[in-house]
Amino acid sequence: MSKFYNVTTPVEGKDGKTRFMRIGVAFPQANGSKSVMNIKLDAYPANGELVLFEPKSGDDDNVTE
């Protein structure tokens, strides 16, 4: 399991293609915890939709729990 996940929201571009804007990060909780993930958002998704992705290599350089 990944140390964290990028929290994104889908945004449709003028060209009709969907892109994913990163708006936060999600940290899986330890085994035995009452919660599953701790999610920290830097922005509110205007469309109400969140999509989580595993980080690409190098993404963990500026993420703090």
ABEGO torsion letter per residue (X at the ends): XBABBBBBBBBBBAAGBBBBBBAEBBBBBBBGBABABBBBBABBBAAGBBBBBBBBBGAAAABBX
